[in-house]
Amino acid sequence: MRRCYNIKWVIKMQCENIFCIYNSENKCILECVSLDILGQCTACIYATIDDEILEEAKRKTLESVERDY
């Protein structure tokens, strides 16, 4: 049974998932949040990222990691 935590009247819940479409300025914009057994939001929907942009970001990150380590 899922429990919905109504966050309408409290400070918006912090969200660290920058790829979730409900994340705005590291806060969840939903009024009601359900969490799974691990404490993860069950409503999370990941934004679609174009393959070109994703591959470029991966390449830059890999270069940075290899350079720093």
N, C-alpha and C positions, 0 to 999 in steps of 0.2 A: 504494500500500500504506500503510495507516494504522499508525502506531506508537502503542502505548498506553504512557503513562508511569505506572508504578505509584507512587502518592504515599502509599501506606498507611503507610510507615515513616518518612516525612519530615514536616516541618512542612507543614501544609496549604497548597496553592497559593493565592496571592492571586487574588481575582476582583473585577474592577471593574464587572461587569455586574449592577447591582442588580435587573434585571428577570428574571434567570435563576433558575429554581426551585432550582438547586443551590447558589446563593450564600447563605451564612449568615455574618453578621458579616464580610463581605468576604473570605471564604474559601470555596473549593470543597469541598463535602462528598463528592464522588465519590472513590473509592479509585483509580480509573484514569482518566486524562485523555488524550484524543487531540486533537491540534492540527492545524489545516489549514495550508496553505502560508503564510498570513498570521499564523499564531500564535494563531488564534482557536479556542476549544473547539468540537469537532464535536458534543458532546452537549448543548449549550445548548438549553434549552426555555424560552421566554418565558412568564411568568405572564400569565394573562388578567386584564385590567383592565376593569371595567365602563365603558361609554361615558360615563355621567354623571360618574364620578370622573375619567376621562381628560380630558373636556372642561373640567371645573372646574380641573384642574391646568394645562391649556394656557392657559385664560383668565387665571389668576393669574400664570403665568409671563410671558405677553404683557404684562400690565399692569406687571409689575415691570421688564421690559426697556424698555418705552416710558418709564417713569418715570425709570429710571437713565440712559438714553441720550437 
